[in-house]
Amino acid sequence: MREHAYLRPSDPAQAVAAVTADPDASFLAGGTNLVDHLKLGIAAPGLLVDVRHLPLDAVEETDDGLRVGANVLNSDLAADRAVRERWPVVSRALLAGASGQIRNQATTAGNLLQRTRCVYFQDRTTPCNKRDPGSGCSADDDRAYGRYNAVLGASDQCVAVHPSDLAVALVACDAVVQVLGEAGSRELPLEDLHRLPGAEPHRDTTLAHGELITGVVLPRSVTSARSTYVKVRDRASFAFALVSVAAGIDLHPGTGTVRDVRLAWGGVAHRPWRARAAEDALRGAALSESTIRSAVAAELEQARPAPGAAYKLAMLRNATVLALSRLVPALAVDLDRPEEDR
């Protein structure tokens, strides 16, 4: 067992200073991901800086939206009345994640910062570029267990997918992340928080070492108010998404044409995938099952699935149709009919 030092800072600035000064330090919040990796020997920080008790646990109305503190529990955020009414996609994504016990422990920032990983990342007997840069990728092999692998944005260094349901929903809501670092505070679109693997798969986010997420801002919008989350998984609880869809839509009254739309996908890439080509194809179109499928096809032109994960393409088409049909009851779809007959 490796020993480590422990610090409980009195304010966010002290936490940032402590981690910035020590390249072997890590923040600790709910610990639902990090503690597992400590037990497995995958993570071994020399210093744990506990930020769980910092005063970052408020959900506050702002002039144009909602600010969610980094330490707000997943269970509390899912149950918040304003979130359920104006950002239902966020509440539904949270309730689709993990289990009730974990939601009672996991924090907003911790959920976003859980490691992007596959089954080989947690198996120390196998090569993994994310765990040990330069060692190789055990999942990028036709003989490997690749059912969960990425179909978009992967590289020959890593084919893992980001596990957070909340992050997918927040990307669809155009959420903004507030960050505190050694140089002060800054904000960035949540879509820019996570990164594709490229040649550095060990880097999950664009944050510098020592930067601390202090909050997330949800802007008000029509698409966020009319939104939902669909998660396809192997079992009803405590399972990562095979694919997931966060969707929000605004239709022109009376015409049924799409005035605006937001689509983000989970389970398909190293980060939540904003389906902008699909959104562009849908805007101005009369919403129908065929237009949705055509829009998804436009997004998936860049997909490069390995054989074991190729099933995700059809699953994405069906899940996107299902998500939008739940928002537009007049949209008649029959997902029991074979796809080739549609």
N, C-alpha and C positions, 0 to 999 in steps of 0.2 A: 504494500500500500504506500502510495506517495503522499507525503505530508504537504499541506499548503497553509499559507497564512490567510487570515480572514479579517476584513475591515468592514465596519458598518458606518458609513459616512453620515454626516449630519445634514448635508445639503447636496444638490446635484453637482455644483461646482467642485466640491471636495471629491466626489466620486469620479468625475472626469479627470481631475488632476492625478488621482491615484492610479488609474488605469493607464493614462497617457504616459506616466513616468516609468511604467513597468511593462516591457513588451511581453511578459509572461503572465499578465493579469487578465482577468475576465470579470464582466459584470454578472451578477446573479440576481434573478428576480424570483419568479415562481419556481424555477428549477425543473420544470416538467421535462425538458429536453436535456439540459446540461447535466443534471444529476444522473440521468441514465448513462450518458457518455462518460462521466466520471467513474461510474461503477464498471463499465466495460473497458476502461483504460484507453478510450479513444481521445478523451480530453484530459489534460493533466496540468491545469494552470498552477503557477506558484502562488498566486494571490487571487482570492475571491473577494470582490467588492460587492457587498449586498445592498442593492438599491430598492429592495422590496418595500421598505418602510419609509421611503422618501415621500413627501406630500405631492404625489403625482397621480392621485386616484380619483379625480373629479371629472364628471361629465357636465360640461357647461355650455349653455346656449350662447351663441355669438350673433352679431348683426346679420351675418349671411350664412349661418350654419351651426355646427356643433363642434366643440373641442373635446376630445377624449384623452384623458391623461394616460401616460404610459403604463401606470400600475392598475388601471381599471381591470377588474377580473373579467374574463370571458363570459362567465355566467351573469354578472351584473350588467354588462353591456348588452347581451342578448335580450335581457328582460327590460331594459330601459324603454320607457314609453315613447320618448321622442324618436329613438332608433326604430322601434317597431312600426311607428306610424309613417315616418318620413324616409327611412332607409331600411325597408324590410329585408332587402338583400343581405345586409350586414347581420341582422338578427338571425336569419335563416342559415346563413353560412356558419355562424358560430354554433348554432344548435346542431349542425351536421358534423361538427368536429369532435373527435376523440370521444370522451364519456363525460357524464355529469360530474364525476369526481375530479377529473382533470380540468374541466371548465371552471370549477370552484377554486382552482389553484393557479391556473395559467393567467398571465397578464397580457394586455394588449400588445405591448412592445415585444414581450417574450414570444408571443405567438408569431409575430412577423419575423423574428430573428432566429427561429428554430432552423437547424441545419438542413440544407438541401441534401438529400441522401437516397441511396438505394440499399438493397439488402447486403451488398458487398462492403459498403462503408462501415457497417457495424460488425463485420467479420474480420478480425485482425489477422487471420491466417491467409487472407487474399490480398493481392495488389489493389490499391485504390489511389488514384491521383488526388482525390479530394482529401483523403486522410494522410497520405504520404506522397507529396508532389514528386512526379517523375517515376513512380513505381509501376504505372500502367493502370488500365481500366479493365477490371474483370467482367463488367457488365457488357462491354462493347465487343461481344463475341456471339456468333449465331448459336453456339452451344450453351451459352450462359442463360440464367434465369432472367429474361428480359421483358416480362409481361408488364412491368411498371415503367419501362424506359420512355424517355422523351421521344416525341415525334417531330418537334419543332425546336430549332435553335440549339441543338446539341452540337458537340464537337467530338473529335476522336479522343479527346482527353476525358470526357465525362458525358454520360447520358442519363444522369439522375434528374428527378423532377422535384419541384418545390412542393412541400407538403401542406402549406397553410391554406385553409379554406377562407379565413378572414382576409388574407392578403388579396385573394382573387376578387372578393366582393369590394374591397376598398379601391382596387384598381378600376373597377367598373364605375365607382362613384367619383372618380377624379379626386380622391383624397390626397391630402398634403401631409408630409411628415415633418415634425419639428424636431430639430437636433441641436444638442449643446455639445460644443467641442472646446478645445484649448483656445481657439481663436474667437470664440463667442457662439452666438446662436445663428442658425440658418434653417431654411425650409427647402424641401425638394418634393416634387411630385412622387407619390408612392410608387408609381410606375417605374421611377428611376432608382428606387431603393435597391432592388435586386438586380443581379446581372446574369448574363449568359456565361457559360463556362469558358469558352475560348481556350486559351492556353494556360489559364489560371483557375482551374475549377475549385481550388481550395478557398477562393474568395467568393463568398456567397452574396455580399452586398457591396455597395459603393461607399460605405462608411469608412472613415479612417479609424485606426486603432485609438480607442479612448473616446470616440464620439458616442454620446448617449441619446437615445430617443426619449424625448420628454412628453410628446403628445402627437396626436393625429387630428387633423381638421377635416371635417366632412362638410363640403359646400352643399347648400340646398339646390335641388334641380328637379325638374319634372320627371326625368328618367330615373332618378334615385327614388322618388316617391312611388313610382309604378315599376317596381323591380322585384326580382325573385332569384333564387339560387337552386340549381339542380345538381345533385351529386350522385354519381353512379359509382358503386363500390361493391365489394364482395360480401359485406355483411352490414347490418343496420347500425352498428356502433363500433367505435374504436377501429376504424379502417380508413386508410388514406383513399383519396379519389382515384379511380381508374381514369375517369374524366369528370370535370365539373364545369358548369356554366353559370356565370353571373350575368344577368341580363336586365336592362332597363329600357323602356321605350316611351315615346311620345308620338301620338298619331294626330294628323290633321282632322279636326272634327268633321264628321259627315262623309269624308272621302275614304278613310281607311288607309291613306298613304302615310308613310313613315316620315314624320317631321324630324325626329332625332332618335338615336339608339345608342346603347352602350353594351358591348359584349366583352367579357373577359373569360378566359378558359384556365382551368386548373388541371393538374395531372398530365400535362403535355409538354412541359418545358422546365428548364432550370429556374425559371421565375414565372410568376403569373403572366399569362399571355394575353395582351390586349389585342383583340381581333379587329384591327383598324380597317383592313381591306374588306372584311365582311360588313362592318358598319358603313363604309362608303358605298358599298353595293346596295345596301338596304335603304339608305336615305333617299327619299323621293319616290320610292317604289311602292306599289300596292302590295300590302303584306299578304303573303300566301305561303303555303308549304313549299311550293316550287321556288319562290324567290328567296326564301330562307336557305334552302339547300344550295341554290346557285351562289349565294353570298358566302356560305361556308366553304364551298368548293374553291372560290376565289382566294380565300385565306389559306386554304390547305395546298395551294399550288407549291408552296415552299416547304411542305412537309417531307421529311426523309425518314420514314419509320423503318426500323429493323423488323424482320419477319415476326418476331415474338410480340411486337407492339402494334402491328399494322391494323389490328382490329379496332384500335382507338379512333381511326378516321371515320368509320361508319358510326361508331358510338357518339362521336362529337356531332355529327350531322343530326342524329336522332335527338340527342340531349339538347341541342340548340333549338330545334323545332319544338321540343317539349317545353322548354323554358319560356319561349315567346308565346306559345299557345296558352300557357297558364296566365299570361298577362293580357291576352286578347282572346276572350272566350269565343268570340265569333269566328275565330280561325279554326276551321275544321281540319283535323289531322287524324290519321289512322296509323299509329305506329306499330300495330299488329300486322299490317300488310307488308309483305316482303319488299325491301328497299328497291329492288330492281323493277317492281311493278308500279312504283310511284311516278 
